[in-house]
Structures are given as C-alpha cells and as structure tokens.
Amino acid sequence: MDASVKPTRCSNSRVWKGKLFSTAELVALHDEYGTHHYKSYPVVMCRGRGVRLQDSDGIWYSDLNATYSAIAAGHANPELRRTIYRQTGRLTSISNIFQNEHAPVLEQKLCSLTGQQKVLFMNSGAEAFDTTVKAVRKWAYRVKCVPTGKAKIIVARGNFHGRTLCAISASSERKYREGFGPFVPGFVKIPFGDIAALERAITPETAAFIIEPIQGEGGINIPPPGYLQAVRKLCTQRNVLLVFDEVQTGLGRTGKLFAYEHWGVKPDLIMLGKALGQYIPISAVLGKAELMELFSPGSHGSTFGGNPLACATALTSIELITRDDCALVRNSADVGEYMREQLSEALRKNPNVLEVRGEGLLIGIALDPKRVSADEVRTNLLRHRVVAGSTSKSSNVLRLSPALIYGRKHVDVDVRRIAQACG
Ligand SMILES: *Cc1c(COP(=O)(O)O)cnc(C)c1O
C-alpha cells in the first residue's frame, strides 16, 4: 500500500486478510470492479449510531435518509442487534416447505395491525410488487372472469414500485426504463390524484389499481383532499382491487402506522418492505383471503422469503415501532410537523425553494429546476455533514426521511445546515 495514503480509521471493514485499505483505495476498487448504477460519492460509510453515520475518515454525518426510510429505529439499535445475533446462532433459513418459529407469529401480527387476512413474504419491495401483479392477475382470471391474457392494471404516473423488469414496466420515469424494453404489458398509466382519469381508465378487464398513498420517489406527492376516499368508492363500485404500496410510507414513516389511515380508507392489498426488516431485507404482501388463497403450491416462491432470521428481525422491528402506544409513530408525526415548520421558516425567502411538503418524517423540499438540482443540493449537504435523499430527476425534490427516533434537538441543528446548502 502507498505509505502516503492514510488507511481508513474504520476498524471493522478496513482489514481483509491482513490488508489495510485507505478510503481512496476502496473508492478506486469500486470504480474499477463495481458497476455504476448508482451515482456514487467518494465517501466510505463505516458505522451507524442512531441518527448518525460515520465515514472512513472518522467524520460524523446526520443521516436524514435512513436508508430510504428503512431504518426506523436508528442505526445499531441494541434490540435489533440482539435479535439478529441470537437468531443467526439458532437458525437463519430453511426449506420453505417447513414452518419456522417466527413467520406464523409475524403473519398474525401483521394481520392484526392491518385488518387483512393473509400474508405472503418476499425479500424486497420490488418482489412484493411482482407478487402483487401475479395475485391480482390471477384474481382477475379466476374470480372476475377476465379473458385469459387480457387483465389490465392501472398505476399512477410518477410511481415507484422498484427496479425489477415488472416494476419498471409500470414506471413512467424515462431514466428507469431506457434501454430495458420490451416491457411487461398490461399496465395503464394515469395521472396521480386525478379521479376522473381513473374513472375513464377502468374497463371490464381492469384487475387492480396500484398506488402509493403518498408518492415517495416521485417527489413526496400528497394526494388531493378526498381523492383516496373517491378511489376506494370507485374501485368497490367497479369491482377493481385497490392496492396500496406502503413499502416506503408504512410502519410509522408518515406519522400514522400506515399512510392510508390519514384518509380512513382500507385497501384490498397492502405491500410492505423497507422498515419491516430495517436491518435484514423482508417484504410482505397482505390481503383478503379470497385473493391470497389463489396462490397454490408451486405457483410462487422465494428461497429466502419469510426466513426465520428476517421474520425474527421484523417482529422486533414491529415491537420497536408499536411499543408504548406507538411512541415512535407519534414522534414521527410530532417531529415531522415541527421540522416542516422550521424548514418553511428558514427557506421562506430562498429563491431556489418552491415548497416544503410531507407527512410525518417523510419530507420533500421542492427545488426550482431552473435554478438548482436536487442532486447539487444533496452534494452540498454532504459538505455540511448531512446525508439526504433526492427523488426522481423530473420531480427535483430533496427527500428527508430520518429514522423515527429523530428528535426536535436534531431538527434545529440540521435545518440550519439545510438552509445553507440550499444556497
Ligand atoms: C423502495 C420502494 C420499493 C422497492 O423496494 P426495494 O426493496 O428497493 O425493491 C417499492 N415501492 C416503494 C413505494 C418504494 O419506496
């Protein structure tokens, strides 16, 4: 190793078979051997504690991204760590023809939280979307008697349901799709928040309408008043399944346990992911028995889906989020509102900022694309030791989604830094 290059101070990740890697070497190695499907910064993150992250040079950052909303309880939570440590010493995954100690308990817990009847586990949010598409298509053929191969699924423009071919087939974002066709057919795309467009789009072949109650990646888009209630009514009248993708908004992120509670509507199917497992990937599709029972042996599956390690972790995750009468969810509502107030105040006179919006700790700062891009501000923020997210390029929104343990004392410090970085 070049002696002039300082090795990273990160004690756990720097040694591989006795070799010490510097930050620059790690960045160069990734550059040479990794692919570049993420815009990558030359920063090596090594450690997380609560709402903070530490890089390989020992610098601490405020983590306002929390792994795209996944880390609800903060980094290195002792209870999650204990669960994972114990379960890896006991059993991590088995053939899915067997039951394990945790999946049935988690299934019951998720049904009691949502009022749904049955649960199917996968690993990622994108797989939960693919599973949902399979479920609602099967329902369309078996129950609604749509002619084979004709089922349609309506989605909202600006959606984000993941990166599998099926999920990008439903997307309206050019960057996600370019060069990857041909796509999965059968998706009909309508504007988000437009009830008349939904009414026009529904035909006897429509299986389902799949929507995020609040669009995350699409720009933290809140539906107009009365929209989701009208959607529910229309779907019931026209025998169309209503699916909420709560992969990002679910489990406390928006200040309610599930975002649809803001509007008092109940979907026929729910997709969960991200904060369900926090540290270990797990996703779930929850729905009515009539629908979920259409999966027969051999019709669907996943090697790691619903494995005991992921299910044990998810049970602890849910325990942390719902304990003390959902204290973390209430904190999300309270601190989220305070943060939006403080941001609005600090950015009121900033010509680069169009709007601050959100629910709970899912907050978007809409920037004027003629003046500044969300990616530029995100890069500025790193210099101010803040990790933030951005949304799809077309929406140009800076996304803030800190862990649900984020407190008012953190807001005051971070809002100052955000105001500086917004120019
Ligand atoms: C992140 C996300 C997904 C995809 O989840 P992955 O685990 O990245 O596949 C799907 N839907 C929504 C709303 C998301 O935010």
The ligand as an SDF file (V2000), in Angstrom:
LIG
                    3D

 15 15  0  0  0  0  0  0  0  0999 V2000
  -38.3020    1.4020   -2.2090 C   0  0  0  0  0  0  0  0  0  0  0  0
  -39.6530    1.1490   -2.7540 C   0  0  0  0  0  0  0  0  0  0  0  0
  -39.9540   -0.0180   -3.4710 C   0  0  0  0  0  0  0  0  0  0  0  0
  -38.8930   -1.0300   -3.8400 C   0  0  0  0  0  0  0  0  0  0  0  0
  -38.3000   -1.6300   -2.7470 O   0  0  0  0  0  0  0  0  0  0  0  0
  -36.9030   -2.4060   -2.9260 P   0  0  0  0  0  0  0  0  0  0  0  0
  -36.7300   -3.0990   -1.6200 O   0  0  0  0  0  0  0  0  0  0  0  0
  -35.8640   -1.3750   -3.2170 O   0  0  0  0  0  0  0  0  0  0  0  0
  -37.0860   -3.3430   -4.0660 O   0  0  0  0  0  0  0  0  0  0  0  0
  -41.2630   -0.2250   -3.8740 C   0  0  0  0  0  0  0  0  0  0  0  0
  -42.2090    0.6890   -3.6220 N   0  0  0  0  0  0  0  0  0  0  0  0
  -41.9580    1.8200   -2.9420 C   0  0  0  0  0  0  0  0  0  0  0  0
  -43.0740    2.7890   -2.6740 C   0  0  0  0  0  0  0  0  0  0  0  0
  -40.6720    2.1020   -2.5050 C   0  0  0  0  0  0  0  0  0  0  0  0
  -40.4110    3.2500   -1.8700 O   0  0  0  0  0  0  0  0  0  0  0  0
  1  2  1  0
  2  3  1  0
  2 14  2  0
  3  4  1  0
  3 10  2  0
  4  5  1  0
  5  6  1  0
  6  7  2  0
  6  8  1  0
  6  9  1  0
 10 11  1  0
 11 12  2  0
 12 13  1  0
 12 14  1  0
 14 15  1  0
M  END
$$$$
